[in-house]
Amino acid sequence: MERALRLRLLPSDVLFNQFGMLERCALRNGNVHSADGWRDVLDPVIAKYATRDLMGFLRADATYANPAIYTRLEKAGYF
């Protein structure tokens, strides 16, 4: 009898730093928008770097073309 490998793809939010190292990620069950729960992933990373004297950048795909995300980043000084 043949066995099949079953993979389940979960919607995810993943943040990497400038060196390609994982900063934070989240997986969610169900059929949800890719940016769903973005604040739970993005806010802790913003807080982590808030006290450091670094220029902040965010590179994201079209999924994150969300006015609420831009507003949050503007408040944190990313633009």
MMTF fields as JSON, N, C-alpha, C and O atoms, coordinates in Angstrom:
{
  "mmtfVersion": "1.0.0",
  "mmtfProducer": "UNKNOWN",
  "numBonds": 315,
  "numAtoms": 316,
  "numGroups": 79,
  "numChains": 1,
  "numModels": 1,
  "chainsPerModel": [1],
  "groupsPerChain": [79],
  "chainIdList": ["A"],
  "bondAtomList": [4, 2, 8, 6, 12, 10, 16, 14, 20, 18, 24, 22, 28, 26, 32, 30, 36, 34, 40, 38, 44, 42, 48, 46, 52, 50, 56, 54, 60, 58, 64, 62, 68, 66, 72, 70, 76, 74, 80, 78, 84, 82, 88, 86, 92, 90, 96, 94, 100, 98, 104, 102, 108, 106, 112, 110, 116, 114, 120, 118, 124, 122, 128, 126, 132, 130, 136, 134, 140, 138, 144, 142, 148, 146, 152, 150, 156, 154, 160, 158, 164, 162, 168, 166, 172, 170, 176, 174, 180, 178, 184, 182, 188, 186, 192, 190, 196, 194, 200, 198, 204, 202, 208, 206, 212, 210, 216, 214, 220, 218, 224, 222, 228, 226, 232, 230, 236, 234, 240, 238, 244, 242, 248, 246, 252, 250, 256, 254, 260, 258, 264, 262, 268, 266, 272, 270, 276, 274, 280, 278, 284, 282, 288, 286, 292, 290, 296, 294, 300, 298, 304, 302, 308, 306, 312, 310],
  "bondOrderList": [1, 1, 1, 1, 1, 1, 1, 1, 1, 1, 1, 1, 1, 1, 1, 1, 1, 1, 1, 1, 1, 1, 1, 1, 1, 1, 1, 1, 1, 1, 1, 1, 1, 1, 1, 1, 1, 1, 1, 1, 1, 1, 1, 1, 1, 1, 1, 1, 1, 1, 1, 1, 1, 1, 1, 1, 1, 1, 1, 1, 1, 1, 1, 1, 1, 1, 1, 1, 1, 1, 1, 1, 1, 1, 1, 1, 1, 1],
  "groupList": [{"groupName": "MET", "atomNameList": ["N", "CA", "C", "O"], "elementList": ["N", "C", "C", "O"], "formalChargeList": [0, 0, 0, 0], "bondAtomList": [1, 0, 2, 1, 3, 2], "bondOrderList": [1, 1, 2], "singleLetterCode": "M", "chemCompType": "L-PEPTIDE LINKING"}, {"groupName": "GLU", "atomNameList": ["N", "CA", "C", "O"], "elementList": ["N", "C", "C", "O"], "formalChargeList": [0, 0, 0, 0], "bondAtomList": [1, 0, 2, 1, 3, 2], "bondOrderList": [1, 1, 2], "singleLetterCode": "E", "chemCompType": "L-PEPTIDE LINKING"}, {"groupName": "ARG", "atomNameList": ["N", "CA", "C", "O"], "elementList": ["N", "C", "C", "O"], "formalChargeList": [0, 0, 0, 0], "bondAtomList": [1, 0, 2, 1, 3, 2], "bondOrderList": [1, 1, 2], "singleLetterCode": "R", "chemCompType": "L-PEPTIDE LINKING"}, {"groupName": "ALA", "atomNameList": ["N", "CA", "C", "O"], "elementList": ["N", "C", "C", "O"], "formalChargeList": [0, 0, 0, 0], "bondAtomList": [1, 0, 2, 1, 3, 2], "bondOrderList": [1, 1, 2], "singleLetterCode": "A", "chemCompType": "L-PEPTIDE LINKING"}, {"groupName": "LEU", "atomNameList": ["N", "CA", "C", "O"], "elementList": ["N", "C", "C", "O"], "formalChargeList": [0, 0, 0, 0], "bondAtomList": [1, 0, 2, 1, 3, 2], "bondOrderList": [1, 1, 2], "singleLetterCode": "L", "chemCompType": "L-PEPTIDE LINKING"}, {"groupName": "PRO", "atomNameList": ["N", "CA", "C", "O"], "elementList": ["N", "C", "C", "O"], "formalChargeList": [0, 0, 0, 0], "bondAtomList": [1, 0, 2, 1, 3, 2], "bondOrderList": [1, 1, 2], "singleLetterCode": "P", "chemCompType": "L-PEPTIDE LINKING"}, {"groupName": "SER", "atomNameList": ["N", "CA", "C", "O"], "elementList": ["N", "C", "C", "O"], "formalChargeList": [0, 0, 0, 0], "bondAtomList": [1, 0, 2, 1, 3, 2], "bondOrderList": [1, 1, 2], "singleLetterCode": "S", "chemCompType": "L-PEPTIDE LINKING"}, {"groupName": "ASP", "atomNameList": ["N", "CA", "C", "O"], "elementList": ["N", "C", "C", "O"], "formalChargeList": [0, 0, 0, 0], "bondAtomList": [1, 0, 2, 1, 3, 2], "bondOrderList": [1, 1, 2], "singleLetterCode": "D", "chemCompType": "L-PEPTIDE LINKING"}, {"groupName": "VAL", "atomNameList": ["N", "CA", "C", "O"], "elementList": ["N", "C", "C", "O"], "formalChargeList": [0, 0, 0, 0], "bondAtomList": [1, 0, 2, 1, 3, 2], "bondOrderList": [1, 1, 2], "singleLetterCode": "V", "chemCompType": "L-PEPTIDE LINKING"}, {"groupName": "PHE", "atomNameList": ["N", "CA", "C", "O"], "elementList": ["N", "C", "C", "O"], "formalChargeList": [0, 0, 0, 0], "bondAtomList": [1, 0, 2, 1, 3, 2], "bondOrderList": [1, 1, 2], "singleLetterCode": "F", "chemCompType": "L-PEPTIDE LINKING"}, {"groupName": "ASN", "atomNameList": ["N", "CA", "C", "O"], "elementList": ["N", "C", "C", "O"], "formalChargeList": [0, 0, 0, 0], "bondAtomList": [1, 0, 2, 1, 3, 2], "bondOrderList": [1, 1, 2], "singleLetterCode": "N", "chemCompType": "L-PEPTIDE LINKING"}, {"groupName": "GLN", "atomNameList": ["N", "CA", "C", "O"], "elementList": ["N", "C", "C", "O"], "formalChargeList": [0, 0, 0, 0], "bondAtomList": [1, 0, 2, 1, 3, 2], "bondOrderList": [1, 1, 2], "singleLetterCode": "Q", "chemCompType": "L-PEPTIDE LINKING"}, {"groupName": "GLY", "atomNameList": ["N", "CA", "C", "O"], "elementList": ["N", "C", "C", "O"], "formalChargeList": [0, 0, 0, 0], "bondAtomList": [1, 0, 2, 1, 3, 2], "bondOrderList": [1, 1, 2], "singleLetterCode": "G", "chemCompType": "PEPTIDE LINKING"}, {"groupName": "CYS", "atomNameList": ["N", "CA", "C", "O"], "elementList": ["N", "C", "C", "O"], "formalChargeList": [0, 0, 0, 0], "bondAtomList": [1, 0, 2, 1, 3, 2], "bondOrderList": [1, 1, 2], "singleLetterCode": "C", "chemCompType": "L-PEPTIDE LINKING"}, {"groupName": "HIS", "atomNameList": ["N", "CA", "C", "O"], "elementList": ["N", "C", "C", "O"], "formalChargeList": [0, 0, 0, 0], "bondAtomList": [1, 0, 2, 1, 3, 2], "bondOrderList": [1, 1, 2], "singleLetterCode": "H", "chemCompType": "L-PEPTIDE LINKING"}, {"groupName": "TRP", "atomNameList": ["N", "CA", "C", "O"], "elementList": ["N", "C", "C", "O"], "formalChargeList": [0, 0, 0, 0], "bondAtomList": [1, 0, 2, 1, 3, 2], "bondOrderList": [1, 1, 2], "singleLetterCode": "W", "chemCompType": "L-PEPTIDE LINKING"}, {"groupName": "ILE", "atomNameList": ["N", "CA", "C", "O"], "elementList": ["N", "C", "C", "O"], "formalChargeList": [0, 0, 0, 0], "bondAtomList": [1, 0, 2, 1, 3, 2], "bondOrderList": [1, 1, 2], "singleLetterCode": "I", "chemCompType": "L-PEPTIDE LINKING"}, {"groupName": "LYS", "atomNameList": ["N", "CA", "C", "O"], "elementList": ["N", "C", "C", "O"], "formalChargeList": [0, 0, 0, 0], "bondAtomList": [1, 0, 2, 1, 3, 2], "bondOrderList": [1, 1, 2], "singleLetterCode": "K", "chemCompType": "L-PEPTIDE LINKING"}, {"groupName": "TYR", "atomNameList": ["N", "CA", "C", "O"], "elementList": ["N", "C", "C", "O"], "formalChargeList": [0, 0, 0, 0], "bondAtomList": [1, 0, 2, 1, 3, 2], "bondOrderList": [1, 1, 2], "singleLetterCode": "Y", "chemCompType": "L-PEPTIDE LINKING"}, {"groupName": "THR", "atomNameList": ["N", "CA", "C", "O"], "elementList": ["N", "C", "C", "O"], "formalChargeList": [0, 0, 0, 0], "bondAtomList": [1, 0, 2, 1, 3, 2], "bondOrderList": [1, 1, 2], "singleLetterCode": "T", "chemCompType": "L-PEPTIDE LINKING"}],
  "groupTypeList": [0, 1, 2, 3, 4, 2, 4, 2, 4, 4, 5, 6, 7, 8, 4, 9, 10, 11, 9, 12, 0, 4, 1, 2, 13, 3, 4, 2, 10, 12, 10, 8, 14, 6, 3, 7, 12, 15, 2, 7, 8, 4, 7, 5, 8, 16, 3, 17, 18, 3, 19, 2, 7, 4, 0, 12, 9, 4, 2, 3, 7, 3, 19, 18, 3, 10, 5, 3, 16, 18, 19, 2, 4, 1, 17, 3, 12, 18, 9],
  "groupIdList": [1, 2, 3, 4, 5, 6, 7, 8, 9, 10, 11, 12, 13, 14, 15, 16, 17, 18, 19, 20, 21, 22, 23, 24, 25, 26, 27, 28, 29, 30, 31, 32, 33, 34, 35, 36, 37, 38, 39, 40, 41, 42, 43, 44, 45, 46, 47, 48, 49, 50, 51, 52, 53, 54, 55, 56, 57, 58, 59, 60, 61, 62, 63, 64, 65, 66, 67, 68, 69, 70, 71, 72, 73, 74, 75, 76, 77, 78, 79],
  "secStructList": [7, 7, 7, 7, 7, 7, 7, 7, 7, 7, 7, 3, 3, 3, 3, 3, 7, 6, 6, 1, 7, 3, 3, 3, 3, 3, 3, 7, 7, 1, 1, 7, 7, 6, 6, 6, 6, 2, 2, 2, 2, 2, 2, 2, 2, 2, 2, 2, 2, 6, 6, 1, 7, 7, 7, 7, 7, 7, 7, 7, 7, 4, 4, 4, 7, 7, 2, 2, 2, 2, 2, 2, 2, 2, 2, 6, 6, 7, 7],
  "xCoordList": [0.835, 0.0, 0.886, 1.837, 0.567, 1.336, 0.958, -0.211, 1.954, 1.685, 1.928, 2.88, 1.079, 1.207, 1.643, 1.203, 2.502, 2.906, 1.89, 1.646, 1.316, 0.322, 0.897, 1.299, 0.924, 1.402, 0.242, -0.611, 0.215, -0.839, -0.183, 0.682, -0.589, -0.057, -0.91, -2.133, -0.265, -0.974, -0.66, 0.473, -1.656, -1.361, -0.346, -0.45, 0.62, 1.662, 2.089, 1.951, 2.607, 3.298, 4.713, 4.919, 5.678, 7.07, 7.864, 7.727, 8.693, 9.552, 11.01, 11.38, 11.823, 13.254, 13.975, 13.471, 15.142, 15.918, 16.795, 16.71, 17.636, 18.442, 19.486, 20.06, 19.737, 20.707, 20.04, 20.709, 18.714, 17.986, 17.64, 17.198, 17.837, 17.524, 16.088, 15.613, 15.425, 14.036, 13.901, 14.567, 13.048, 12.747, 11.511, 11.504, 10.472, 9.211, 8.335, 8.433, 7.474, 6.547, 5.275, 5.247, 4.234, 2.96, 2.275, 2.256, 1.723, 0.915, -0.517, -0.773, -1.445, -2.861, -3.623, -3.32, -4.597, -5.476, -6.556, -6.931, -7.038, -8.187, -7.816, -6.644, -8.83, -8.685, -8.787, -9.877, -7.649, -7.632, -6.692, -5.829, -6.874, -6.009, -4.583, -4.384, -3.612, -2.208, -1.754, -0.879, -2.324, -1.918, -2.732, -2.535, -3.635, -4.443, -3.529, -2.691, -3.683, -2.854, -1.488, -0.57, -1.35, -0.063, 0.465, 1.673, -0.43, -0.003, 0.708, 1.66, 0.25, 0.873, 2.305, 3.126, 2.591, 3.931, 4.796, 5.958, 4.241, 5.023, 5.323, 6.444, 4.355, 4.545, 5.705, 6.465, 5.878, 7.032, 8.381, 9.347, 8.452, 9.705, 9.956, 11.091, 8.909, 9.052, 9.53, 10.425, 8.948, 9.346, 10.798, 11.516, 11.224, 12.595, 13.624, 14.655, 13.349, 14.303, 14.041, 14.789, 13.012, 12.634, 13.721, 13.874, 14.466, 15.477, 16.845, 17.779, 16.97, 18.253, 18.328, 17.323, 19.5, 19.702, 19.938, 21.061, 18.858, 18.92, 17.888, 16.828, 18.199, 17.213, 16.32, 16.818, 15.02, 14.096, 13.535, 13.167, 13.474, 12.887, 11.965, 12.184, 10.955, 10.105, 9.928, 9.539, 10.21, 9.979, 8.942, 9.116, 7.867, 6.777, 6.154, 6.356, 5.398, 4.709, 3.369, 3.034, 2.621, 1.362, 0.314, -0.613, 0.447, -0.494, -0.554, -1.602, 0.57, 0.665, 0.415, 0.758, -0.166, -0.565, -1.859, -2.945, -1.714, -2.83, -2.622, -1.583, -3.576, -3.408, -3.11, -2.362, -3.675, -3.424, -1.959, -1.386, -1.363, 0.052, 0.913, 1.855, 0.602, 1.365, 1.256, 2.247, 0.072, -0.132, 0.713, 1.343, 0.729, 1.521, 3.015, 3.726, 3.481, 4.891, 5.255, 6.347, 4.351, 4.59, 4.736, 5.613, 3.872, 3.961, 5.294, 5.828, 5.825, 7.097, 8.305, 9.443, 8.077, 9.167, 9.828, 10.989, 9.108, 9.68, 9.577, 10.218, 8.798, 8.686, 9.063, 9.034],
  "yCoordList": [-1.178, 0.0, 1.25, 1.349, 2.178, 3.408, 4.386, 4.522, 5.05, 6.091, 7.447, 7.638, 8.354, 9.702, 10.662, 10.571, 11.569, 12.622, 13.746, 14.268, 14.102, 15.183, 16.396, 16.326, 17.46, 18.704, 19.661, 19.767, 20.335, 21.311, 22.683, 22.942, 23.535, 24.887, 25.768, 25.816, 26.45, 27.339, 28.779, 29.096, 29.653, 31.072, 31.516, 31.139, 32.304, 32.684, 34.135, 34.731, 34.68, 35.964, 35.657, 35.01, 36.105, 35.826, 37.117, 37.817, 37.433, 38.616, 38.199, 37.473, 38.666, 38.423, 39.754, 40.799, 39.721, 40.95, 41.141, 40.368, 42.168, 42.499, 41.439, 41.458, 40.52, 39.453, 38.148, 37.13, 38.187, 36.994, 36.058, 34.933, 36.512, 35.677, 35.944, 37.079, 34.91, 35.004, 35.854, 35.598, 36.856, 37.692, 37.184, 37.066, 36.889, 36.463, 35.864, 36.245, 34.923, 34.34, 33.892, 33.756, 33.667, 33.179, 32.339, 32.706, 31.231, 30.389, 30.432, 30.477, 30.419, 30.466, 29.355, 29.003, 28.817, 27.821, 28.5, 29.642, 27.806, 28.288, 29.069, 29.27, 29.492, 30.249, 31.73, 32.303, 32.337, 33.745, 34.522, 33.947, 35.821, 36.691, 36.593, 36.441, 36.675, 36.511, 37.542, 37.249, 38.728, 39.76, 39.712, 40.547, 38.753, 38.631, 38.39, 37.488, 39.18, 39.041, 39.706, 39.382, 40.623, 41.267, 41.983, 42.0, 42.58, 43.352, 42.474, 42.919, 41.229, 40.308, 39.955, 39.599, 40.052, 39.74, 40.999, 40.979, 42.073, 43.284, 44.103, 44.587, 44.269, 45.138, 44.718, 45.588, 43.433, 43.067, 43.368, 43.693, 43.264, 43.563, 45.069, 45.51, 45.856, 47.314, 47.705, 48.54, 47.114, 47.415, 47.02, 47.731, 45.909, 45.429, 46.428, 46.649, 47.029, 47.932, 49.406, 50.266, 49.716, 51.109, 51.906, 53.1, 51.278, 51.997, 52.011, 52.627, 51.349, 51.304, 52.412, 52.776, 52.925, 53.999, 53.395, 53.372, 52.911, 52.262, 52.869, 53.316, 52.882, 53.297, 52.094, 51.016, 52.266, 51.155, 51.092, 52.11, 49.895, 49.642, 48.444, 47.562, 48.408, 47.233, 46.912, 47.771, 45.698, 45.229, 44.128, 43.16, 44.269, 43.303, 43.103, 43.903, 42.028, 41.803, 42.542, 43.213, 42.423, 43.161, 42.813, 43.59, 41.678, 41.286, 42.334, 42.548, 42.98, 43.92, 45.361, 46.286, 45.561, 46.898, 47.253, 47.247, 47.557, 47.761, 49.105, 49.306, 50.018, 51.336, 51.273, 52.107, 50.313, 50.204, 49.862, 50.342, 49.041, 48.696, 49.927, 50.191, 50.681, 51.89, 52.906, 53.54, 53.061, 53.989, 53.584, 54.431, 52.3, 51.797, 52.047, 52.45, 51.808, 52.023, 53.508, 53.861, 54.384, 55.821, 56.272, 57.076, 55.751, 56.111, 55.669, 56.325, 54.564, 54.049, 54.692, 54.376, 55.589, 56.306, 55.567, 55.826, 54.661, 53.917, 54.656, 54.249, 55.72, 56.483, 57.914, 58.725],
  "zCoordList": [0.0, 0.0, 0.0, 0.775, -0.86, -0.978, 0.123, 0.486, 0.634, 1.633, 1.0, 0.244, 1.311, 0.752, 1.843, 2.989, 1.473, 2.385, 2.262, 1.174, 3.372, 3.363, 4.08, 5.242, 3.385, 3.964, 4.116, 3.234, 5.202, 5.438, 5.48, 6.317, 4.599, 4.575, 5.472, 5.338, 6.368, 7.275, 6.907, 6.544, 6.997, 6.781, 7.824, 8.991, 7.42, 8.362, 8.198, 7.129, 9.277, 9.278, 9.714, 10.741, 8.963, 9.269, 9.115, 8.111, 10.106, 10.058, 10.193, 11.116, 9.268, 9.315, 9.505, 9.092, 10.122, 10.247, 9.015, 8.06, 9.039, 7.868, 7.537, 6.448, 8.456, 8.219, 7.783, 7.607, 7.611, 7.197, 8.333, 8.101, 9.567, 10.728, 11.175, 11.135, 11.588, 12.01, 13.267, 14.271, 13.211, 14.379, 15.114, 16.339, 14.346, 14.949, 13.862, 12.695, 14.248, 13.281, 13.995, 15.218, 13.214, 13.747, 12.675, 11.5, 13.087, 12.207, 12.697, 13.901, 11.761, 12.134, 11.429, 10.289, 12.11, 11.501, 10.68, 10.945, 9.709, 8.956, 7.716, 7.399, 7.045, 5.815, 6.167, 6.177, 6.451, 6.849, 5.934, 5.271, 5.913, 5.127, 5.658, 6.864, 4.797, 5.195, 6.223, 7.038, 6.201, 7.15, 8.444, 9.327, 8.564, 9.78, 10.982, 10.952, 12.025, 13.214, 13.091, 13.844, 12.159, 11.924, 13.152, 13.389, 13.94, 15.116, 16.149, 16.791, 16.312, 17.263, 16.858, 17.704, 15.589, 15.09, 15.019, 15.426, 14.51, 14.26, 15.515, 15.672, 16.405, 17.569, 18.482, 18.908, 18.802, 19.639, 18.98, 19.671, 17.676, 16.978, 16.973, 17.156, 16.766, 16.843, 18.235, 18.367, 19.272, 20.652, 20.918, 21.622, 20.368, 20.57, 20.047, 20.683, 18.901, 18.274, 18.579, 18.111, 19.342, 19.591, 20.306, 20.049, 21.185, 21.96, 21.292, 21.807, 20.169, 19.472, 18.425, 17.813, 18.235, 17.268, 15.882, 15.378, 15.287, 13.984, 13.053, 13.492, 11.781, 10.793, 10.508, 10.184, 10.625, 10.431, 9.028, 8.443, 8.5, 7.19, 7.298, 8.128, 6.482, 6.377, 4.904, 4.113, 4.551, 3.187, 3.272, 4.012, 2.521, 2.604, 1.231, 0.317, 1.104, -0.159, -0.154, 0.823, -1.218, -1.386, -0.34, -0.113, 0.286, 1.339, 2.441, 3.05, 2.691, 3.792, 3.371, 4.107, 2.22, 1.775, 2.505, 1.925, 3.772, 4.675, 5.383, 6.012, 5.297, 5.922, 7.428, 7.938, 8.135, 9.574, 9.859, 10.837, 9.014, 9.184, 8.924, 9.672, 7.875, 7.575, 8.705, 9.069, 9.257, 10.367, 11.565, 12.198, 11.876, 13.008, 12.785, 13.706, 11.569, 11.259, 11.3, 11.746, 10.841, 10.906, 12.353, 12.67, 13.242, 14.671, 15.265, 16.159, 14.77, 15.299, 14.616, 14.962, 13.651, 13.005, 11.849, 11.531, 11.226, 10.114, 8.787, 7.819, 8.708, 7.465, 7.707, 6.781]
}
